[in-house]
Amino acid sequence: IKNPLGGLRGAAQLLSKALPDPALTEYTKVIIEQADRLRNLVDRLLGPQHPGMHVTESIHKVAERVVKLVSMELPDNVKLIRDYDPSLPELPHDPDQIEQVLLNIVRNALQALGPEGGEIILRTRTAFQ
């Protein structure tokens, strides 16, 4: 699994250098980031079980990566709304695990909407609100 991922990542890097339009290189950046995330996931699944990498940062940073990823998949009749609580402090977390959780939640919401479309609201709040 890791060998094809490495090839995919390398091809995306070469494509990024060959593309003249910065807007198009944004897509190759997403491919590279997701290949790295998949490599890390494979490492976690195949390797000895150890805690993931923890960073202390805003959860909104991870949420924005998810928004960028999912926005490429959204049909025209689905609107993704961000409603972030700016007062949330930075939290220690594993960004790959949080990204996977948020991706699953948003994709489940997309499936639940069905063909008629609608709105998906990605909202952050403290447990006390």
Backbone atoms as SQL, in Angstrom:
CREATE TABLE atoms (id INTEGER PRIMARY KEY, chain TEXT, resi INTEGER, resn TEXT, atom TEXT, x REAL, y REAL, z REAL);
INSERT INTO atoms VALUES
  (1, 'A', 1, 'ILE', 'N', 0.835, -1.196, 0.000),
  (2, 'A', 1, 'ILE', 'CA', 0.000, 0.000, 0.000),
  (3, 'A', 1, 'ILE', 'C', 0.872, 1.249, 0.000),
  (4, 'A', 2, 'LYS', 'N', 1.963, 1.201, 0.759),
  (5, 'A', 2, 'LYS', 'CA', 2.790, 2.401, 0.874),
  (6, 'A', 2, 'LYS', 'C', 3.538, 2.715, -0.421),
  (7, 'A', 3, 'ASN', 'N', 3.910, 1.683, -1.196),
  (8, 'A', 3, 'ASN', 'CA', 4.623, 1.952, -2.449),
  (9, 'A', 3, 'ASN', 'C', 3.762, 2.726, -3.449),
  (10, 'A', 4, 'PRO', 'N', 2.515, 2.301, -3.693),
  (11, 'A', 4, 'PRO', 'CA', 1.679, 3.105, -4.599),
  (12, 'A', 4, 'PRO', 'C', 1.416, 4.514, -4.064),
  (13, 'A', 5, 'LEU', 'N', 1.287, 4.639, -2.745),
  (14, 'A', 5, 'LEU', 'CA', 1.088, 5.972, -2.165),
  (15, 'A', 5, 'LEU', 'C', 2.297, 6.860, -2.427),
  (16, 'A', 6, 'GLY', 'N', 3.492, 6.282, -2.302),
  (17, 'A', 6, 'GLY', 'CA', 4.708, 7.042, -2.591),
  (18, 'A', 6, 'GLY', 'C', 4.756, 7.473, -4.044),
  (19, 'A', 7, 'GLY', 'N', 4.348, 6.576, -4.945),
  (20, 'A', 7, 'GLY', 'CA', 4.298, 6.925, -6.367),
  (21, 'A', 7, 'GLY', 'C', 3.283, 8.013, -6.643),
  (22, 'A', 8, 'LEU', 'N', 2.135, 7.915, -6.013),
  (23, 'A', 8, 'LEU', 'CA', 1.089, 8.928, -6.165),
  (24, 'A', 8, 'LEU', 'C', 1.576, 10.283, -5.671),
  (25, 'A', 9, 'ARG', 'N', 2.233, 10.272, -4.527),
  (26, 'A', 9, 'ARG', 'CA', 2.749, 11.521, -3.954),
  (27, 'A', 9, 'ARG', 'C', 3.809, 12.129, -4.864),
  (28, 'A', 10, 'GLY', 'N', 4.723, 11.293, -5.362),
  (29, 'A', 10, 'GLY', 'CA', 5.778, 11.781, -6.248),
  (30, 'A', 10, 'GLY', 'C', 5.218, 12.354, -7.540),
  (31, 'A', 11, 'ALA', 'N', 4.223, 11.678, -8.111),
  (32, 'A', 11, 'ALA', 'CA', 3.601, 12.176, -9.336),
  (33, 'A', 11, 'ALA', 'C', 2.911, 13.514, -9.089),
  (34, 'A', 12, 'ALA', 'N', 2.273, 13.655, -7.940),
  (35, 'A', 12, 'ALA', 'CA', 1.611, 14.923, -7.606),
  (36, 'A', 12, 'ALA', 'C', 2.637, 16.040, -7.443),
  (37, 'A', 13, 'GLN', 'N', 3.794, 15.723, -6.866),
  (38, 'A', 13, 'GLN', 'CA', 4.847, 16.734, -6.720),
  (39, 'A', 13, 'GLN', 'C', 5.361, 17.185, -8.086),
  (40, 'A', 14, 'LEU', 'N', 5.588, 16.224, -8.988),
  (41, 'A', 14, 'LEU', 'CA', 6.053, 16.570, -10.336),
  (42, 'A', 14, 'LEU', 'C', 5.002, 17.391, -11.080),
  (43, 'A', 15, 'LEU', 'N', 3.751, 16.988, -10.949),
  (44, 'A', 15, 'LEU', 'CA', 2.664, 17.717, -11.593),
  (45, 'A', 15, 'LEU', 'C', 2.571, 19.135, -11.056),
  (46, 'A', 16, 'SER', 'N', 2.764, 19.292, -9.768),
  (47, 'A', 16, 'SER', 'CA', 2.711, 20.619, -9.148),
  (48, 'A', 16, 'SER', 'C', 3.762, 21.545, -9.742),
  (49, 'A', 17, 'LYS', 'N', 4.955, 21.012, -9.981),
  (50, 'A', 17, 'LYS', 'CA', 6.028, 21.824, -10.564),
  (51, 'A', 17, 'LYS', 'C', 5.755, 22.164, -12.020),
  (52, 'A', 18, 'ALA', 'N', 5.024, 21.291, -12.723),
  (53, 'A', 18, 'ALA', 'CA', 4.766, 21.498, -14.147),
  (54, 'A', 18, 'ALA', 'C', 3.567, 22.407, -14.414),
  (55, 'A', 19, 'LEU', 'N', 2.714, 22.587, -13.432),
  (56, 'A', 19, 'LEU', 'CA', 1.509, 23.394, -13.639),
  (57, 'A', 19, 'LEU', 'C', 1.824, 24.879, -13.506),
  (58, 'A', 20, 'PRO', 'N', 1.419, 25.673, -14.491),
  (59, 'A', 20, 'PRO', 'CA', 1.704, 27.106, -14.430),
  (60, 'A', 20, 'PRO', 'C', 0.730, 27.888, -13.550),
  (61, 'A', 21, 'ASP', 'N', -0.460, 27.346, -13.332),
  (62, 'A', 21, 'ASP', 'CA', -1.516, 28.070, -12.623),
  (63, 'A', 21, 'ASP', 'C', -1.500, 27.716, -11.130),
  (64, 'A', 22, 'PRO', 'N', -1.282, 28.702, -10.246),
  (65, 'A', 22, 'PRO', 'CA', -1.266, 28.418, -8.804),
  (66, 'A', 22, 'PRO', 'C', -2.578, 27.815, -8.299),
  (67, 'A', 23, 'ALA', 'N', -3.688, 28.150, -8.937),
  (68, 'A', 23, 'ALA', 'CA', -4.972, 27.584, -8.510),
  (69, 'A', 23, 'ALA', 'C', -4.992, 26.073, -8.734),
  (70, 'A', 24, 'LEU', 'N', -4.341, 25.621, -9.802),
  (71, 'A', 24, 'LEU', 'CA', -4.289, 24.186, -10.076),
  (72, 'A', 24, 'LEU', 'C', -3.325, 23.465, -9.141),
  (73, 'A', 25, 'THR', 'N', -2.260, 24.143, -8.750),
  (74, 'A', 25, 'THR', 'CA', -1.308, 23.498, -7.841),
  (75, 'A', 25, 'THR', 'C', -1.928, 23.279, -6.458),
  (76, 'A', 26, 'GLU', 'N', -2.996, 23.991, -6.156),
  (77, 'A', 26, 'GLU', 'CA', -3.703, 23.773, -4.886),
  (78, 'A', 26, 'GLU', 'C', -4.254, 22.345, -4.834),
  (79, 'A', 27, 'TYR', 'N', -4.712, 21.827, -5.976),
  (80, 'A', 27, 'TYR', 'CA', -5.218, 20.457, -6.032),
  (81, 'A', 27, 'TYR', 'C', -4.103, 19.447, -5.791),
  (82, 'A', 28, 'THR', 'N', -2.923, 19.705, -6.356),
  (83, 'A', 28, 'THR', 'CA', -1.816, 18.773, -6.133),
  (84, 'A', 28, 'THR', 'C', -1.369, 18.814, -4.672),
  (85, 'A', 29, 'LYS', 'N', -1.475, 19.976, -4.055),
  (86, 'A', 29, 'LYS', 'CA', -1.136, 20.085, -2.631),
  (87, 'A', 29, 'LYS', 'C', -2.066, 19.199, -1.798),
  (88, 'A', 30, 'VAL', 'N', -3.348, 19.185, -2.143),
  (89, 'A', 30, 'VAL', 'CA', -4.313, 18.343, -1.436),
  (90, 'A', 30, 'VAL', 'C', -3.965, 16.866, -1.637),
  (91, 'A', 31, 'ILE', 'N', -3.591, 16.489, -2.863),
  (92, 'A', 31, 'ILE', 'CA', -3.211, 15.099, -3.137),
  (93, 'A', 31, 'ILE', 'C', -2.014, 14.701, -2.277),
  (94, 'A', 32, 'ILE', 'N', -1.017, 15.570, -2.213),
  (95, 'A', 32, 'ILE', 'CA', 0.187, 15.286, -1.426),
  (96, 'A', 32, 'ILE', 'C', -0.159, 15.153, 0.055),
  (97, 'A', 33, 'GLU', 'N', -0.957, 16.080, 0.573),
  (98, 'A', 33, 'GLU', 'CA', -1.338, 16.029, 1.989),
  (99, 'A', 33, 'GLU', 'C', -2.113, 14.755, 2.313),
  (100, 'A', 34, 'GLN', 'N', -3.018, 14.361, 1.429),
  (101, 'A', 34, 'GLN', 'CA', -3.819, 13.167, 1.686),
  (102, 'A', 34, 'GLN', 'C', -2.998, 11.892, 1.535),
  (103, 'A', 35, 'ALA', 'N', -2.035, 11.882, 0.617),
  (104, 'A', 35, 'ALA', 'CA', -1.131, 10.729, 0.499),
  (105, 'A', 35, 'ALA', 'C', -0.324, 10.579, 1.783),
  (106, 'A', 36, 'ASP', 'N', 0.139, 11.698, 2.330),
  (107, 'A', 36, 'ASP', 'CA', 0.876, 11.651, 3.599),
  (108, 'A', 36, 'ASP', 'C', -0.014, 11.153, 4.732),
  (109, 'A', 37, 'ARG', 'N', -1.258, 11.616, 4.743),
  (110, 'A', 37, 'ARG', 'CA', -2.192, 11.194, 5.786),
  (111, 'A', 37, 'ARG', 'C', -2.476, 9.695, 5.684),
  (112, 'A', 38, 'LEU', 'N', -2.642, 9.199, 4.450),
  (113, 'A', 38, 'LEU', 'CA', -2.872, 7.767, 4.265),
  (114, 'A', 38, 'LEU', 'C', -1.652, 6.945, 4.675),
  (115, 'A', 39, 'ARG', 'N', -0.459, 7.453, 4.355),
  (116, 'A', 39, 'ARG', 'CA', 0.762, 6.758, 4.772),
  (117, 'A', 39, 'ARG', 'C', 0.807, 6.655, 6.295),
  (118, 'A', 40, 'ASN', 'N', 0.475, 7.749, 6.977),
  (119, 'A', 40, 'ASN', 'CA', 0.453, 7.734, 8.444),
  (120, 'A', 40, 'ASN', 'C', -0.600, 6.765, 8.979),
  (121, 'A', 41, 'LEU', 'N', -1.743, 6.715, 8.313),
  (122, 'A', 41, 'LEU', 'CA', -2.803, 5.793, 8.725),
  (123, 'A', 41, 'LEU', 'C', -2.336, 4.349, 8.573),
  (124, 'A', 42, 'VAL', 'N', -1.698, 4.045, 7.444),
  (125, 'A', 42, 'VAL', 'CA', -1.175, 2.693, 7.224),
  (126, 'A', 42, 'VAL', 'C', -0.125, 2.363, 8.278),
  (127, 'A', 43, 'ASP', 'N', 0.753, 3.315, 8.566),
  (128, 'A', 43, 'ASP', 'CA', 1.773, 3.097, 9.601),
  (129, 'A', 43, 'ASP', 'C', 1.123, 2.774, 10.942),
  (130, 'A', 44, 'ARG', 'N', 0.057, 3.505, 11.280),
  (131, 'A', 44, 'ARG', 'CA', -0.621, 3.259, 12.558),
  (132, 'A', 44, 'ARG', 'C', -1.299, 1.890, 12.575),
  (133, 'A', 45, 'LEU', 'N', -1.862, 1.492, 11.426),
  (134, 'A', 45, 'LEU', 'CA', -2.552, 0.207, 11.367),
  (135, 'A', 45, 'LEU', 'C', -1.582, -0.969, 11.397),
  (136, 'A', 46, 'LEU', 'N', -0.450, -0.825, 10.730),
  (137, 'A', 46, 'LEU', 'CA', 0.495, -1.932, 10.608),
  (138, 'A', 46, 'LEU', 'C', 1.554, -1.954, 11.695),
  (139, 'A', 47, 'GLY', 'N', 1.848, -0.808, 12.248),
  (140, 'A', 47, 'GLY', 'CA', 2.934, -0.720, 13.210),
  (141, 'A', 47, 'GLY', 'C', 2.469, -1.003, 14.616),
  (142, 'A', 48, 'PRO', 'N', 3.415, -0.975, 15.545),
  (143, 'A', 48, 'PRO', 'CA', 3.035, -1.149, 16.947),
  (144, 'A', 48, 'PRO', 'C', 2.122, -0.009, 17.377),
  (145, 'A', 49, 'GLN', 'N', 1.206, -0.329, 18.231),
  (146, 'A', 49, 'GLN', 'CA', 0.245, 0.676, 18.678),
  (147, 'A', 49, 'GLN', 'C', 0.918, 1.658, 19.629),
  (148, 'A', 50, 'HIS', 'N', 0.919, 2.889, 19.233),
  (149, 'A', 50, 'HIS', 'CA', 1.456, 3.950, 20.076),
  (150, 'A', 50, 'HIS', 'C', 0.602, 5.183, 19.869),
  (151, 'A', 51, 'PRO', 'N', 0.611, 6.081, 20.818),
  (152, 'A', 51, 'PRO', 'CA', -0.211, 7.281, 20.662),
  (153, 'A', 51, 'PRO', 'C', 0.215, 8.065, 19.427),
  (154, 'A', 52, 'GLY', 'N', -0.740, 8.689, 18.786),
  (155, 'A', 52, 'GLY', 'CA', -0.446, 9.494, 17.610),
  (156, 'A', 52, 'GLY', 'C', 0.286, 10.772, 17.976),
  (157, 'A', 53, 'MET', 'N', 0.621, 11.514, 16.953),
  (158, 'A', 53, 'MET', 'CA', 1.302, 12.787, 17.154),
  (159, 'A', 53, 'MET', 'C', 0.295, 13.789, 17.720),
  (160, 'A', 54, 'HIS', 'N', 0.640, 14.420, 18.797),
  (161, 'A', 54, 'HIS', 'CA', -0.237, 15.427, 19.385),
  (162, 'A', 54, 'HIS', 'C', 0.375, 16.805, 19.211),
  (163, 'A', 55, 'VAL', 'N', -0.457, 17.715, 18.781),
  (164, 'A', 55, 'VAL', 'CA', -0.056, 19.114, 18.665),
  (165, 'A', 55, 'VAL', 'C', -1.083, 19.940, 19.426),
  (166, 'A', 56, 'THR', 'N', -0.684, 21.107, 19.830),
  (167, 'A', 56, 'THR', 'CA', -1.626, 22.028, 20.458),
  (168, 'A', 56, 'THR', 'C', -1.861, 23.159, 19.477),
  (169, 'A', 57, 'GLU', 'N', -3.059, 23.177, 18.915),
  (170, 'A', 57, 'GLU', 'CA', -3.428, 24.202, 17.939),
  (171, 'A', 57, 'GLU', 'C', -4.945, 24.312, 17.911),
  (172, 'A', 58, 'SER', 'N', -5.412, 25.260, 17.158),
  (173, 'A', 58, 'SER', 'CA', -6.849, 25.454, 17.017),
  (174, 'A', 58, 'SER', 'C', -7.463, 24.289, 16.250),
  (175, 'A', 59, 'ILE', 'N', -8.562, 23.784, 16.756),
  (176, 'A', 59, 'ILE', 'CA', -9.287, 22.711, 16.080),
  (177, 'A', 59, 'ILE', 'C', -9.837, 23.210, 14.743),
  (178, 'A', 60, 'HIS', 'N', -9.980, 24.511, 14.624),
  (179, 'A', 60, 'HIS', 'CA', -10.501, 25.095, 13.389),
  (180, 'A', 60, 'HIS', 'C', -9.528, 24.920, 12.230),
  (181, 'A', 61, 'LYS', 'N', -8.249, 24.813, 12.536),
  (182, 'A', 61, 'LYS', 'CA', -7.249, 24.581, 11.490),
  (183, 'A', 61, 'LYS', 'C', -7.514, 23.233, 10.811),
  (184, 'A', 62, 'VAL', 'N', -7.804, 22.220, 11.606),
  (185, 'A', 62, 'VAL', 'CA', -8.133, 20.902, 11.060),
  (186, 'A', 62, 'VAL', 'C', -9.466, 20.969, 10.321),
  (187, 'A', 63, 'ALA', 'N', -10.428, 21.655, 10.902),
  (188, 'A', 63, 'ALA', 'CA', -11.745, 21.777, 10.270),
  (189, 'A', 63, 'ALA', 'C', -11.632, 22.432, 8.900),
  (190, 'A', 64, 'GLU', 'N', -10.761, 23.416, 8.770),
  (191, 'A', 64, 'GLU', 'CA', -10.589, 24.082, 7.472),
  (192, 'A', 64, 'GLU', 'C', -9.977, 23.144, 6.434),
  (193, 'A', 65, 'ARG', 'N', -9.073, 22.262, 6.855),
  (194, 'A', 65, 'ARG', 'CA', -8.531, 21.272, 5.913),
  (195, 'A', 65, 'ARG', 'C', -9.648, 20.349, 5.433),
  (196, 'A', 66, 'VAL', 'N', -10.528, 19.968, 6.341),
  (197, 'A', 66, 'VAL', 'CA', -11.653, 19.111, 5.979),
  (198, 'A', 66, 'VAL', 'C', -12.587, 19.841, 5.020),
  (199, 'A', 67, 'VAL', 'N', -12.850, 21.109, 5.290),
  (200, 'A', 67, 'VAL', 'CA', -13.713, 21.899, 4.404),
  (201, 'A', 67, 'VAL', 'C', -13.113, 21.943, 3.003),
  (202, 'A', 68, 'LYS', 'N', -11.804, 22.157, 2.921),
  (203, 'A', 68, 'LYS', 'CA', -11.138, 22.215, 1.620),
  (204, 'A', 68, 'LYS', 'C', -11.280, 20.884, 0.878),
  (205, 'A', 69, 'LEU', 'N', -11.101, 19.784, 1.594),
  (206, 'A', 69, 'LEU', 'CA', -11.223, 18.460, 0.981),
  (207, 'A', 69, 'LEU', 'C', -12.647, 18.177, 0.524),
  (208, 'A', 70, 'VAL', 'N', -13.592, 18.400, 1.403),
  (209, 'A', 70, 'VAL', 'CA', -14.976, 18.043, 1.121),
  (210, 'A', 70, 'VAL', 'C', -15.584, 18.958, 0.067),
  (211, 'A', 71, 'SER', 'N', -15.145, 20.205, 0.013),
  (212, 'A', 71, 'SER', 'CA', -15.731, 21.139, -0.953),
  (213, 'A', 71, 'SER', 'C', -15.523, 20.669, -2.386),
  (214, 'A', 72, 'MET', 'N', -14.497, 19.866, -2.625),
  (215, 'A', 72, 'MET', 'CA', -14.265, 19.330, -3.968),
  (216, 'A', 72, 'MET', 'C', -15.257, 18.226, -4.308),
  (217, 'A', 73, 'GLU', 'N', -15.882, 17.626, -3.306),
  (218, 'A', 73, 'GLU', 'CA', -16.819, 16.522, -3.505),
  (219, 'A', 73, 'GLU', 'C', -18.277, 16.969, -3.507),
  (220, 'A', 74, 'LEU', 'N', -18.541, 18.157, -2.998),
  (221, 'A', 74, 'LEU', 'CA', -19.930, 18.573, -2.793),
  (222, 'A', 74, 'LEU', 'C', -20.656, 18.823, -4.105),
  (223, 'A', 75, 'PRO', 'N', -21.865, 18.292, -4.232),
  (224, 'A', 75, 'PRO', 'CA', -22.685, 18.651, -5.387),
  (225, 'A', 75, 'PRO', 'C', -23.127, 20.114, -5.285),
  (226, 'A', 76, 'ASP', 'N', -23.569, 20.662, -6.386),
  (227, 'A', 76, 'ASP', 'CA', -23.965, 22.072, -6.420),
  (228, 'A', 76, 'ASP', 'C', -25.134, 22.392, -5.493),
  (229, 'A', 77, 'ASN', 'N', -25.973, 21.391, -5.197),
  (230, 'A', 77, 'ASN', 'CA', -27.154, 21.660, -4.369),
  (231, 'A', 77, 'ASN', 'C', -26.900, 21.454, -2.872),
  (232, 'A', 78, 'VAL', 'N', -25.624, 21.344, -2.485),
  (233, 'A', 78, 'VAL', 'CA', -25.269, 21.205, -1.069),
  (234, 'A', 78, 'VAL', 'C', -24.364, 22.363, -0.682),
  (235, 'A', 79, 'LYS', 'N', -24.723, 23.016, 0.417),
  (236, 'A', 79, 'LYS', 'CA', -23.942, 24.141, 0.920),
  (237, 'A', 79, 'LYS', 'C', -23.315, 23.739, 2.250),
  (238, 'A', 80, 'LEU', 'N', -22.006, 23.942, 2.373),
  (239, 'A', 80, 'LEU', 'CA', -21.294, 23.662, 3.618),
  (240, 'A', 80, 'LEU', 'C', -21.083, 24.982, 4.347),
  (241, 'A', 81, 'ILE', 'N', -21.654, 25.083, 5.538),
  (242, 'A', 81, 'ILE', 'CA', -21.600, 26.319, 6.323),
  (243, 'A', 81, 'ILE', 'C', -20.669, 26.106, 7.512),
  (244, 'A', 82, 'ARG', 'N', -19.754, 27.040, 7.699),
  (245, 'A', 82, 'ARG', 'CA', -18.836, 26.991, 8.846),
  (246, 'A', 82, 'ARG', 'C', -19.365, 27.927, 9.923),
  (247, 'A', 83, 'ASP', 'N', -19.489, 27.397, 11.129),
  (248, 'A', 83, 'ASP', 'CA', -19.947, 28.177, 12.276),
  (249, 'A', 83, 'ASP', 'C', -19.019, 27.861, 13.442),
  (250, 'A', 84, 'TYR', 'N', -17.874, 28.530, 13.463),
  (251, 'A', 84, 'TYR', 'CA', -16.846, 28.251, 14.461),
  (252, 'A', 84, 'TYR', 'C', -16.958, 29.216, 15.633),
  (253, 'A', 85, 'ASP', 'N', -16.716, 28.695, 16.821),
  (254, 'A', 85, 'ASP', 'CA', -16.674, 29.507, 18.030),
  (255, 'A', 85, 'ASP', 'C', -15.260, 30.075, 18.165),
  (256, 'A', 86, 'PRO', 'N', -15.080, 31.381, 17.944),
  (257, 'A', 86, 'PRO', 'CA', -13.732, 31.959, 17.995),
  (258, 'A', 86, 'PRO', 'C', -13.119, 31.958, 19.392),
  (259, 'A', 87, 'SER', 'N', -13.928, 31.713, 20.415),
  (260, 'A', 87, 'SER', 'CA', -13.391, 31.735, 21.778),
  (261, 'A', 87, 'SER', 'C', -12.780, 30.395, 22.194),
  (262, 'A', 88, 'LEU', 'N', -12.879, 29.381, 21.341),
  (263, 'A', 88, 'LEU', 'CA', -12.301, 28.085, 21.708),
  (264, 'A', 88, 'LEU', 'C', -10.793, 28.205, 21.844),
  (265, 'A', 89, 'PRO', 'N', -10.243, 27.666, 22.913),
  (266, 'A', 89, 'PRO', 'CA', -8.782, 27.704, 23.070),
  (267, 'A', 89, 'PRO', 'C', -8.128, 26.652, 22.178),
  (268, 'A', 90, 'GLU', 'N', -6.822, 26.773, 22.010),
  (269, 'A', 90, 'GLU', 'CA', -6.082, 25.733, 21.314),
  (270, 'A', 90, 'GLU', 'C', -6.131, 24.472, 22.165),
  (271, 'A', 91, 'LEU', 'N', -6.224, 23.318, 21.499),
  (272, 'A', 91, 'LEU', 'CA', -6.376, 22.047, 22.200),
  (273, 'A', 91, 'LEU', 'C', -5.280, 21.077, 21.788),
  (274, 'A', 92, 'PRO', 'N', -4.783, 20.270, 22.727),
  (275, 'A', 92, 'PRO', 'CA', -3.862, 19.203, 22.326),
  (276, 'A', 92, 'PRO', 'C', -4.668, 18.084, 21.653),
  (277, 'A', 93, 'HIS', 'N', -4.256, 17.678, 20.460),
  (278, 'A', 93, 'HIS', 'CA', -4.976, 16.646, 19.720),
  (279, 'A', 93, 'HIS', 'C', -4.071, 16.044, 18.648),
  (280, 'A', 94, 'ASP', 'N', -4.516, 14.922, 18.101),
  (281, 'A', 94, 'ASP', 'CA', -3.857, 14.296, 16.959),
  (282, 'A', 94, 'ASP', 'C', -4.586, 14.795, 15.717),
  (283, 'A', 95, 'PRO', 'N', -3.966, 15.655, 14.909),
  (284, 'A', 95, 'PRO', 'CA', -4.664, 16.251, 13.773),
  (285, 'A', 95, 'PRO', 'C', -5.174, 15.226, 12.764),
  (286, 'A', 96, 'ASP', 'N', -4.431, 14.133, 12.548),
  (287, 'A', 96, 'ASP', 'CA', -4.882, 13.116, 11.595),
  (288, 'A', 96, 'ASP', 'C', -6.154, 12.435, 12.081),
  (289, 'A', 97, 'GLN', 'N', -6.212, 12.135, 13.370),
  (290, 'A', 97, 'GLN', 'CA', -7.409, 11.479, 13.897),
  (291, 'A', 97, 'GLN', 'C', -8.615, 12.417, 13.870),
  (292, 'A', 98, 'ILE', 'N', -8.416, 13.660, 14.245),
  (293, 'A', 98, 'ILE', 'CA', -9.523, 14.625, 14.222),
  (294, 'A', 98, 'ILE', 'C', -9.990, 14.852, 12.788),
  (295, 'A', 99, 'GLU', 'N', -9.048, 14.943, 11.858),
  (296, 'A', 99, 'GLU', 'CA', -9.422, 15.118, 10.451),
  (297, 'A', 99, 'GLU', 'C', -10.264, 13.944, 9.973),
  (298, 'A', 100, 'GLN', 'N', -9.873, 12.726, 10.326),
  (299, 'A', 100, 'GLN', 'CA', -10.635, 11.553, 9.906),
  (300, 'A', 100, 'GLN', 'C', -12.034, 11.568, 10.509),
  (301, 'A', 101, 'VAL', 'N', -12.141, 11.925, 11.772),
  (302, 'A', 101, 'VAL', 'CA', -13.450, 11.991, 12.431),
  (303, 'A', 101, 'VAL', 'C', -14.343, 13.024, 11.739),
  (304, 'A', 102, 'LEU', 'N', -13.800, 14.215, 11.500),
  (305, 'A', 102, 'LEU', 'CA', -14.596, 15.267, 10.856),
  (306, 'A', 102, 'LEU', 'C', -14.981, 14.882, 9.429),
  (307, 'A', 103, 'LEU', 'N', -14.059, 14.255, 8.695),
  (308, 'A', 103, 'LEU', 'CA', -14.384, 13.786, 7.341),
  (309, 'A', 103, 'LEU', 'C', -15.542, 12.793, 7.387),
  (310, 'A', 104, 'ASN', 'N', -15.479, 11.856, 8.323),
  (311, 'A', 104, 'ASN', 'CA', -16.551, 10.868, 8.440),
  (312, 'A', 104, 'ASN', 'C', -17.887, 11.533, 8.754),
  (313, 'A', 105, 'ILE', 'N', -17.880, 12.480, 9.671),
  (314, 'A', 105, 'ILE', 'CA', -19.125, 13.158, 10.052),
  (315, 'A', 105, 'ILE', 'C', -19.708, 13.932, 8.873),
  (316, 'A', 106, 'VAL', 'N', -18.871, 14.686, 8.182),
  (317, 'A', 106, 'VAL', 'CA', -19.368, 15.491, 7.059),
  (318, 'A', 106, 'VAL', 'C', -19.844, 14.589, 5.922),
  (319, 'A', 107, 'ARG', 'N', -19.108, 13.530, 5.634),
  (320, 'A', 107, 'ARG', 'CA', -19.540, 12.617, 4.558),
  (321, 'A', 107, 'ARG', 'C', -20.825, 11.886, 4.936),
  (322, 'A', 108, 'ASN', 'N', -20.978, 11.526, 6.199),
  (323, 'A', 108, 'ASN', 'CA', -22.242, 10.924, 6.643),
  (324, 'A', 108, 'ASN', 'C', -23.394, 11.908, 6.482),
  (325, 'A', 109, 'ALA', 'N', -23.157, 13.160, 6.826),
  (326, 'A', 109, 'ALA', 'CA', -24.192, 14.189, 6.659),
  (327, 'A', 109, 'ALA', 'C', -24.553, 14.346, 5.188),
  (328, 'A', 110, 'LEU', 'N', -23.557, 14.299, 4.326),
  (329, 'A', 110, 'LEU', 'CA', -23.795, 14.418, 2.884),
  (330, 'A', 110, 'LEU', 'C', -24.657, 13.263, 2.390),
  (331, 'A', 111, 'GLN', 'N', -24.366, 12.060, 2.841),
  (332, 'A', 111, 'GLN', 'CA', -25.175, 10.903, 2.451),
  (333, 'A', 111, 'GLN', 'C', -26.593, 11.016, 2.998),
  (334, 'A', 112, 'ALA', 'N', -26.741, 11.550, 4.204),
  (335, 'A', 112, 'ALA', 'CA', -28.063, 11.678, 4.816),
  (336, 'A', 112, 'ALA', 'C', -28.932, 12.698, 4.084),
  (337, 'A', 113, 'LEU', 'N', -28.299, 13.688, 3.450),
  (338, 'A', 113, 'LEU', 'CA', -29.075, 14.695, 2.724),
  (339, 'A', 113, 'LEU', 'C', -29.801, 14.092, 1.534),
  (340, 'A', 114, 'GLY', 'N', -29.177, 13.150, 0.881),
  (341, 'A', 114, 'GLY', 'CA', -29.791, 12.549, -0.290),
  (342, 'A', 114, 'GLY', 'C', -29.694, 13.454, -1.503),
  (343, 'A', 115, 'PRO', 'N', -30.371, 13.075, -2.580),
  (344, 'A', 115, 'PRO', 'CA', -30.240, 13.801, -3.850),
  (345, 'A', 115, 'PRO', 'C', -30.843, 15.205, -3.841),
  (346, 'A', 116, 'GLU', 'N', -31.727, 15.481, -2.893),
  (347, 'A', 116, 'GLU', 'CA', -32.346, 16.813, -2.866),
  (348, 'A', 116, 'GLU', 'C', -31.396, 17.888, -2.352),
  (349, 'A', 117, 'GLY', 'N', -30.296, 17.490, -1.712),
  (350, 'A', 117, 'GLY', 'CA', -29.312, 18.471, -1.241),
  (351, 'A', 117, 'GLY', 'C', -29.742, 19.138, 0.049),
  (352, 'A', 118, 'GLY', 'N', -29.105, 20.258, 0.334),
  (353, 'A', 118, 'GLY', 'CA', -29.405, 21.000, 1.554),
  (354, 'A', 118, 'GLY', 'C', -28.164, 21.647, 2.120),
  (355, 'A', 119, 'GLU', 'N', -28.145, 21.805, 3.436),
  (356, 'A', 119, 'GLU', 'CA', -27.025, 22.456, 4.117),
  (357, 'A', 119, 'GLU', 'C', -26.393, 21.505, 5.127),
  (358, 'A', 120, 'ILE', 'N', -25.081, 21.587, 5.213),
  (359, 'A', 120, 'ILE', 'CA', -24.327, 20.903, 6.260),
  (360, 'A', 120, 'ILE', 'C', -23.634, 21.998, 7.054),
  (361, 'A', 121, 'ILE', 'N', -23.857, 22.012, 8.361),
  (362, 'A', 121, 'ILE', 'CA', -23.245, 23.035, 9.210),
  (363, 'A', 121, 'ILE', 'C', -22.141, 22.385, 10.036),
  (364, 'A', 122, 'LEU', 'N', -20.935, 22.878, 9.861),
  (365, 'A', 122, 'LEU', 'CA', -19.794, 22.432, 10.656),
  (366, 'A', 122, 'LEU', 'C', -19.627, 23.451, 11.772),
  (367, 'A', 123, 'ARG', 'N', -20.065, 23.063, 12.986),
  (368, 'A', 123, 'ARG', 'CA', -20.145, 23.998, 14.102),
  (369, 'A', 123, 'ARG', 'C', -19.227, 23.539, 15.236),
  (370, 'A', 124, 'THR', 'N', -18.528, 24.500, 15.829),
  (371, 'A', 124, 'THR', 'CA', -17.725, 24.191, 17.012),
  (372, 'A', 124, 'THR', 'C', -18.258, 24.996, 18.187),
  (373, 'A', 125, 'ARG', 'N', -18.285, 24.346, 19.337),
  (374, 'A', 125, 'ARG', 'CA', -18.722, 24.981, 20.576),
  (375, 'A', 125, 'ARG', 'C', -18.009, 24.288, 21.729),
  (376, 'A', 126, 'THR', 'N', -18.000, 24.939, 22.875),
  (377, 'A', 126, 'THR', 'CA', -17.511, 24.269, 24.073),
  (378, 'A', 126, 'THR', 'C', -18.624, 23.382, 24.603),
  (379, 'A', 127, 'ALA', 'N', -18.293, 22.470, 25.475),
  (380, 'A', 127, 'ALA', 'CA', -19.295, 21.564, 26.036),
  (381, 'A', 127, 'ALA', 'C', -20.281, 22.305, 26.928),
  (382, 'A', 128, 'PHE', 'N', -19.934, 23.505, 27.354),
  (383, 'A', 128, 'PHE', 'CA', -20.779, 24.263, 28.271),
  (384, 'A', 128, 'PHE', 'C', -21.812, 25.116, 27.563),
  (385, 'A', 129, 'GLN', 'N', -21.750, 25.220, 26.253),
  (386, 'A', 129, 'GLN', 'CA', -22.680, 26.093, 25.526),
  (387, 'A', 129, 'GLN', 'C', -23.911, 25.336, 25.099);
